[in-house]
Amino acid sequence: MIHLPSRNRPGRAPARPDVRTLCREMTVTSEKRHKTDRLLSLPDLDRPQSPPVRSRMGKEVRRSIVLPGWMILVGLLGPSHLLTTAHGQGLDPDLAVTQYTHDVWTTDDGLPQNSINALVQTRDGYLWMGTYEGLVRFDGVRFTVFDKRNTPAIRDNVVYALYESRDGTLWAGTQAGGLIAYRDGDFTTYTTEDGLGNDFVTSLAEDAEGTLWIGFQNGGLARYRDGRFTTYTTEDGLVPNTILALLVDRNGVLWMGTNGGGLVRFDGAEFTTYGPADGLGSDIVKALWEDEDGTLWIGTRGGYGLVRFDGRTFTPLSADEGLPNNHINVVYADQNGTLWIGFDGGGLARYRAGRFDRISLSGNESGEVIWAIYEDREGSLWVGTFGGGLHRFKNSRFMVYGRSEGMPSDAMRAVIETRDGSLWVGSMAGLNRIREGRVQVFSQRDGLSNDAVWALWEGRDGSLWIGTRRGGLNRYRDGRFEAYTTEDGLGNNFVRTIYEDATGNLWVGTDGGGLQRFENGRFVDTYTTANGLESNVVWVLRDAPDGGLWVGTRGGGLSLFRDGRFTTYRATDGLADDFVTTLYPDHEGSLWIGSYGKGLTRFRDGRFAVITSEHGLFDDVIHAILEDDRGRLWMSSNRGVFYVQKRDLEAFFEGQQDAVTSTVLGKEDGLRSEEGNSASPAGWRTRDGRLWFSTMQGVAGIRPDASRRNPYAPPVVIESVRLDNQERPVGAAQVVMPPGSRHLEIQYTGLSFLFPSKVRFRYRLEGYDPDWIEAGGGASPTTRACRRARTGSTSLPPTRTACGTRRAPCSPSACSRSSTSSPGSRR
């Protein structure tokens, strides 16, 4: 919260502020975090309720700006990271379920309680949750709770059903407090006193005419239209009176899932009931969904579990066909047509192309109860659980393979692609082959001499050469492994790097045994410190011009081996460090050299140039260097994967700019671990353009050009307006500032769930600030505000505010709500 006190008095010209006082009186609050469709299903009504828990709020996302008596503009900058995958907005069905980015929020992150009964995203961008401890609003970082203690209209904290109607009203069904309507910041409650059939609301739906349908526990069905409730019960032909799910199909027919009465169809005049005798399998229907083809999907408790209804025939999908459980609480189809099923005690499953894929939320599927599933407008899938908090799955920019995908270890080392399109990955527990999404593992049981694979290379004859930590050099050909160790002349059984040069020579670098050439099953040449090599720990090898070989070592710098002689370059010659971790020769004739802790070096035309984190490089530890088609150098480090435009690096080295900009990708982008690993090679570009990096938790691949900007610009929402410490209605067309007004405070937020921590805020006082003032994001905006105060004037002209951003204007509703006027002497 930034406070800039007004020093103006009515009737006087504004005085120039004392900047030191402004900055001294300014305070900043930064709270940190440790981390629609028409179907909503009802949790078990007899399940014990979890006790309320209050906790700290989330990481900073909103700014309160107090300026001297005049309105500000608020805006939001969406960085280039606000991207989605090329597949589209929904979850990519071609990914394994383990390859989605999975995030969890619990009471530790601000939830009032860890059971989520219902989910919906309203048109302003907020995600709403129904819990046992109130109605909860989420902006991507912070949870705001509305309950009996702070909202008089809420009479019961247990919220079972949520629905946003076409007029923008959020409807919430409670266990004992009736029906709640939320619109334009105001709550209204309807109970039996207002004609509601029952105060226990279980489900909600809306038809094409705007009629709201309400299901009750032991109260039948109600229709709300034109301000009046009409109730249907068993006396009107409905069987029974407990409704668990509601759905209005594309033809306007209302479907009901009931507790004991099976599936009920209502066309506005007549109720038709379907039960086990009709092929439904169970008379307890908890979930309903209509897909794009008009097929009705039905989730039951017991019986078949999941049933498909085409209007004539019920077709079950049971455990015999791979259904994990026949107790289903919720069924939901995303925009790509993938069906998601939430179970009572069986976790979450994806159904696509006739196959079920099970997802564990906590590692214990049998104990996982799913109450709600919802896809937001950015394509993320949200899952509400009983006792397990709020979960979110989103597309990952990185495709990761690790233990979850069938590999024996998460700690990856070398990675290469062979001519047949296979991706080979060395790990600390075996050799892995990835082909067409499937993982095949090779270990000592298959003939590999040692399971710790440190180096990989494919020879011209198609042999796969494998360097191990203690088992020497291996060759894999025609389905068989053959090992070469110190007993065969290898200098050391720890093979760190393997490389076949342009002339077909196979070179092997070891940890302590120097450099060797391998030919016809024998080590024919050995080079160590005894004959010119500066270090016997050889880390990386690459071709050099004119038939030479670059040799990167640990502690001995970089050597050029040509015509049987070594020419060595060390830190004293301009190299960043004598520990060379990786080499990348580009097409322009530059050699890019990574170090362990001393940054990046470029070698060109006999000269070295170095850049470190002091001038914009994200990290000084570099494990791998790869280049994409857009001239960007991608590097893995101990703190994430990042890239820098090569032209910016060149400009820096030529003295044309003072620093470079690194774009960093980490866990939010799908990396399971931001810590990379050194190996030979530790990164590889495959023929499809994907870049692969070895990390401590899997091998991670990314398509640099396959992502595109999120078409949904994060909306700016005005949450509260305070004038001289008095709350003003947010929904008002304008806020009037009478004479003598001194402070206007606006709380606002920007709503993006994909990368909320990377959203950056800014504001502007129209008619006063010539440009936007950056308010930061995760970082404190204090210095920016002080810098603005030093350069600004306090002669504030009359103005009316409109809001917008460089990336996209904020919504008209937000703009109109933020309009102000200031009559009288203030003008």
Secondary structure, 3 states (H helix, E strand, C coil): CEECCCCCCCCCCCCCCCHHHHHHHCCCCCCCCCCCCCCCCCCCCCCCCCCCCCCCCCCCCCEEEEEECCCCEEEEECCCCCEEECCCCCCCCCCCHHHCEEEEECHHHCCCCCCEEEEEECCCCCEEEEECCEEEEECCCCEEEECCCCCCCCCCCCEEEEEECCCCCEEEEECCCCEEEEECCEEEEECHHHCCCCCCEEEEEECCCCCEEEEECCCCEEEEECCEEEEECHHHCCCCCCEEEEEECCCCCEEEEEECCCEEEECCCCEEEECHHHCCCCCEEEEEEECCCCCEEEEEECCCCEEEECCCCEEEECHHHCCCCCEEEEEEECCCCCEEEEEECCCEEEEECCEEEEECCCCCHHHCEEEEEEECCCCCEEEEECCCCEEEEECCCEEEECHHHCCCCCCEEEEEECCCCCEEEEECCEEEEEECCEEEEECHHHCCCCCCEEEEEECCCCCEEEEECCCCEEEEECCEEEEECHHHCCCCCCEEEEEECCCCCEEEEEECCCEEEEECCEEEEEECHHHCCCCCEEEEEEECHHHCEEEEEECCCEEEEECCEEEEECHHHCCCCCEEEEEEECCCCCEEEEEECCCEEEEECCEEEEECHHHCCCCCECCEEEECCCCEEEEECCCCEEEEEHHHHHHHHCCCCCCCCCEEECHHHCCCCCCECCCECCEEECCCCCEEEEECCEEEEECCCCEEECCCCCCEEEEEEEECCEEECCCCCCEECCCCCCEEEEEEEECCCCCHHHCEEEEECCCCCCCCEEEECCCCCHHHHHHHHHHCCCCCCCCCCCCCCCCCCCCHHHHHHCCEECCHHHC
